[in-house]
């Protein structure tokens, strides 16, 4: 069945959706995005994604294409039209499409932002087989630009990192800068030692994960200690457990880092419990 997508005010069959070749995201990577998960036909953590979207727009001096309430209604309408039970809604805002290519930003009074949304149906998203066996990661050098806290569409190096991992027989990669782990290619990274969760502190160096914020809150409520600081690959390899978080993977156990197995190569109890808590609480709060 052909999906219905949203482009600048219109709901269209995906085969009819078009964006100008002069769009700034296409030519300059001048755009931001968000991905919101859907469980049971409802949006997970939408308020957090909307807040982060506004922050990304503000940091790039990019006008919002509509209000966040209007954005919520577009999300809901696409979920309804496309009959999404479990899956995701992808949203992208760009600086728009001027008449020609230029490094200088176009005048926002005459060139309006481009707004695109589409859904992805992912049956079994919450009951992922990967969560039961865990994933393997490798480490790679982090050579991205310095404002990783802005969720831009500049995803070439993370895509290359995914392919490096695949070539090495792993599932993902953790990026390392100045000897310390920053984050995964599309997720935040953590390890667990005893009753303590360690993850990198928020800064311009990493994305401020919406799932990250929720999981750390739930961890503290479950009487786990949380330490936000820099850590090395070697330190993570000596941990009891490790995991990643993102809107599409929720809490995903990591069972191998650069060939070193954790917990006998099987997901540990704390990461599994955090995933369970996150899914339960997120379903309750979904809208």
C-alpha positions as CSV (number, residue, x, y, z in Angstrom):
1,X,0.0,0.0,0.0
2,X,1.3,3.5,-0.9
3,X,2.0,5.6,2.1
4,X,0.6,9.0,2.6
5,X,3.2,11.6,3.4
6,X,3.1,15.3,4.4
7,X,4.9,18.0,2.4
8,X,4.4,21.7,3.1
9,X,0.7,21.6,4.1
10,X,-0.4,18.7,1.8
11,X,-1.1,15.1,2.5
12,X,0.1,13.2,-0.6
13,X,0.8,9.7,-1.8
14,X,4.5,9.1,-1.4
15,X,4.8,8.7,-5.2
16,X,3.6,12.2,-5.8
17,X,5.7,14.0,-3.1
18,X,8.3,16.4,-4.4
19,X,10.8,18.9,-3.0
20,X,12.8,21.4,-5.1
21,X,16.3,20.6,-6.2
22,X,17.3,24.0,-4.7
23,X,16.2,22.9,-1.2
24,X,18.9,23.9,1.3
25,X,18.9,20.4,2.9
26,X,19.6,18.8,-0.5
27,X,22.4,21.2,-1.4
28,X,23.8,22.2,1.9
29,X,22.6,19.7,4.6
30,X,20.8,22.8,6.0
31,X,18.0,21.0,7.9
32,X,17.1,19.4,11.1
33,X,15.0,16.3,11.9
34,X,13.3,14.3,14.6
35,X,12.1,10.7,14.8
36,X,9.2,9.9,17.1
37,X,8.3,6.3,17.9
38,X,4.7,5.0,17.8
39,X,3.5,2.2,20.1
40,X,-0.1,1.1,20.1
41,X,-0.9,3.8,17.6
42,X,0.3,6.5,20.0
43,X,3.3,8.9,20.0
44,X,6.1,8.2,22.5
45,X,7.8,11.2,24.1
46,X,6.4,13.7,21.6
47,X,6.8,16.7,23.9
48,X,10.5,16.0,24.3
49,X,11.0,15.7,20.6
50,X,9.1,18.9,19.9
51,X,11.2,20.7,22.5
52,X,14.4,19.5,21.0
53,X,13.3,20.4,17.5
54,X,12.6,23.9,18.6
55,X,16.1,24.1,20.2
56,X,17.7,22.8,17.0
57,X,15.8,25.4,15.0
58,X,16.8,28.2,17.4
59,X,20.5,27.2,17.3
60,X,20.5,27.4,13.5
61,X,18.4,30.6,13.4
62,X,15.9,28.7,11.3
63,X,12.2,29.6,11.5
64,X,9.6,27.1,12.6
65,X,7.3,26.0,9.8
66,X,4.3,25.8,12.2
67,X,3.4,25.6,15.8
68,X,4.2,22.5,17.9
69,X,0.4,21.9,18.4
70,X,0.0,21.9,14.6
71,X,2.9,19.5,14.3
72,X,1.3,17.2,16.8
73,X,-1.9,17.1,14.8
74,X,0.1,16.3,11.6
75,X,1.8,13.4,13.4
76,X,-1.5,12.0,14.6
77,X,-3.1,12.4,11.2
78,X,-0.3,10.5,9.5
79,X,-0.4,7.7,12.1
80,X,-4.1,7.4,11.5
81,X,-4.1,7.5,7.7
82,X,-1.2,5.0,7.4
83,X,-2.7,2.8,10.2
84,X,0.6,2.7,12.2
85,X,0.4,0.5,15.3
86,X,4.2,0.2,15.9
87,X,6.7,2.3,14.0
88,X,8.0,5.8,13.6
89,X,7.2,9.2,12.3
90,X,10.1,11.0,10.6
91,X,10.0,14.8,10.5
92,X,12.4,17.1,8.6
93,X,12.6,20.9,8.6
94,X,14.9,22.7,6.2
95,X,15.6,26.4,5.6
96,X,13.6,26.1,2.4
97,X,14.2,26.3,-1.4
98,X,15.5,29.7,-2.7
99,X,15.6,30.4,-6.5
100,X,19.2,29.4,-6.7
101,X,22.2,27.9,-4.8
102,X,24.0,30.3,-2.5
103,X,26.0,29.9,0.7
104,X,24.2,32.9,2.2
105,X,21.0,32.1,4.1
106,X,17.9,33.1,2.1
107,X,15.6,35.8,3.4
108,X,13.1,34.0,5.7
109,X,10.5,36.6,4.8
110,X,10.4,35.4,1.2
111,X,11.7,31.8,1.5
112,X,9.7,29.7,3.8
113,X,10.9,26.5,5.5
114,X,10.3,23.1,4.0
115,X,8.4,20.7,6.2
116,X,8.3,17.0,5.4
117,X,6.9,14.1,7.4
118,X,6.5,10.4,6.7
119,X,5.7,7.2,8.7
120,X,7.5,3.9,8.9
121,X,5.6,0.8,9.9
122,X,7.7,-1.4,12.2
123,X,5.6,-4.3,13.5
124,X,7.3,-5.9,16.6
125,X,9.3,-2.7,17.3
126,X,8.9,-3.1,21.1
127,X,9.5,-6.8,21.0
128,X,12.7,-6.7,19.0
129,X,14.7,-10.0,18.8
130,X,17.9,-7.9,19.0
131,X,17.0,-6.8,22.5
132,X,16.9,-10.4,23.7
133,X,20.4,-11.3,22.3
134,X,22.1,-7.9,22.5
135,X,24.2,-6.1,19.9
136,X,28.0,-5.9,19.1
137,X,29.7,-2.6,18.7
138,X,33.1,-1.5,17.5
139,X,34.9,1.8,18.2
140,X,35.7,4.4,15.5
141,X,37.3,7.8,15.5
142,X,34.7,10.6,15.9
143,X,35.4,13.1,13.1
144,X,32.1,14.9,13.0
145,X,31.6,18.7,13.3
146,X,31.5,20.3,16.8
147,X,27.8,20.9,17.2
148,X,26.5,17.3,17.6
149,X,23.9,18.6,20.1
150,X,21.9,20.0,17.1
151,X,20.0,17.2,15.4
152,X,20.9,18.1,11.8
153,X,20.5,16.0,8.7
154,X,24.3,15.9,8.3
155,X,24.5,12.1,8.8
156,X,27.2,11.0,6.3
157,X,29.8,10.0,8.9
158,X,27.3,8.2,11.2
159,X,26.2,6.2,8.1
160,X,29.8,5.4,7.3
161,X,30.2,4.3,10.9
162,X,27.3,1.9,10.5
163,X,28.9,0.4,7.4
164,X,32.3,0.1,9.2
165,X,30.5,-1.9,11.9
166,X,28.7,-4.1,9.4
167,X,32.0,-4.8,7.6
168,X,33.6,-5.8,10.9
169,X,30.7,-8.2,11.7
170,X,29.2,-5.9,14.3
171,X,25.9,-4.1,14.6
172,X,27.0,-0.5,15.4
173,X,29.9,1.7,16.3
174,X,30.7,3.9,19.3
175,X,32.6,7.0,18.4
176,X,35.7,8.1,20.3
177,X,37.3,11.5,20.6
178,X,40.4,12.4,22.5
179,X,40.3,8.9,24.0
180,X,36.8,9.1,25.3
181,X,33.5,7.7,24.0
182,X,31.1,10.4,22.7
183,X,28.1,8.3,21.5
184,X,26.9,5.7,19.1
185,X,26.2,6.5,15.4
186,X,22.6,7.1,16.1
187,X,22.3,6.6,19.9
188,X,23.6,7.4,23.3
189,X,26.1,5.0,24.9
190,X,26.3,3.6,28.5
191,X,27.9,1.0,30.7
192,X,26.8,-0.5,34.0
193,X,29.2,-1.4,36.8
194,X,27.6,-2.8,40.0
195,X,24.6,-0.6,40.6
196,X,26.0,2.4,38.7
197,X,25.2,3.6,35.2
198,X,27.9,5.7,33.5
199,X,27.2,7.8,30.4
200,X,28.8,10.9,28.9
201,X,27.5,14.3,30.3
202,X,25.5,16.6,28.0
203,X,27.4,19.1,26.0
204,X,27.9,20.2,22.4
205,X,29.7,16.9,21.9
206,X,26.7,14.6,21.9
207,X,23.0,14.7,21.0
208,X,20.8,15.4,24.0
209,X,18.8,12.2,23.6
210,X,15.1,12.2,24.5
211,X,15.1,8.5,25.3
212,X,18.3,9.2,27.3
213,X,16.6,11.7,29.6
214,X,13.7,9.4,30.3
215,X,15.8,6.3,30.9
216,X,18.1,8.1,33.3
217,X,15.1,9.4,35.2
218,X,13.6,5.9,35.5
219,X,17.0,4.5,36.5
220,X,17.2,7.0,39.4
221,X,13.7,6.2,40.4
222,X,14.7,2.5,40.5
223,X,17.4,3.4,43.0
224,X,20.3,3.1,40.5
225,X,23.2,5.5,40.7
226,X,23.8,7.6,37.6
227,X,27.2,9.1,36.8
228,X,27.5,11.5,33.9
229,X,31.2,11.7,32.8
230,X,33.7,10.8,30.1
231,X,34.7,7.2,29.8
232,X,37.0,5.0,27.7
233,X,36.3,2.0,25.6
234,X,38.6,0.0,27.9
235,X,36.5,1.0,30.9
236,X,33.3,0.0,29.2
237,X,34.9,-3.4,28.2
238,X,35.5,-4.1,31.9
239,X,31.8,-3.3,32.9
240,X,29.1,-5.7,33.9
241,X,26.7,-4.5,31.2
242,X,26.4,-1.9,28.5
243,X,23.6,-0.5,26.4
244,X,22.5,2.2,24.0
245,X,19.3,4.3,23.9
246,X,17.4,5.9,21.0
247,X,13.9,6.6,19.9
248,X,13.9,3.6,17.6
249,X,15.8,1.1,19.8
250,X,14.6,2.2,23.2
251,X,17.1,0.5,25.6
252,X,19.2,-2.0,23.6
253,X,21.8,-4.2,25.5
254,X,25.4,-4.3,24.2
255,X,27.1,-7.6,24.7
256,X,30.4,-7.0,22.9
257,X,32.7,-4.0,22.5
258,X,35.7,-4.3,20.1
259,X,35.6,-8.1,20.3
260,X,35.4,-8.2,24.1
261,X,32.3,-9.9,25.5
262,X,30.4,-8.5,28.4
263,X,28.3,-10.6,30.8
264,X,29.2,-13.8,29.0
265,X,27.9,-12.4,25.7
266,X,24.3,-12.2,26.9
267,X,22.2,-9.2,27.9
268,X,22.4,-8.4,31.6
269,X,19.5,-8.0,34.0
270,X,19.7,-4.3,34.6
271,X,19.6,-3.2,31.0
272,X,16.7,-5.6,30.4
273,X,14.9,-4.2,33.4
274,X,15.5,-0.6,32.2
275,X,14.0,-1.5,28.8
276,X,11.0,-3.0,30.4
277,X,10.4,0.0,32.7
278,X,10.9,2.4,29.8
279,X,8.4,0.7,27.5
280,X,5.8,0.4,30.3
281,X,6.1,4.0,31.4
282,X,6.3,5.3,27.8
283,X,3.1,3.5,26.8
284,X,1.3,5.0,29.8
285,X,2.4,8.5,28.8
286,X,1.9,8.1,25.0
287,X,-0.4,10.6,23.3
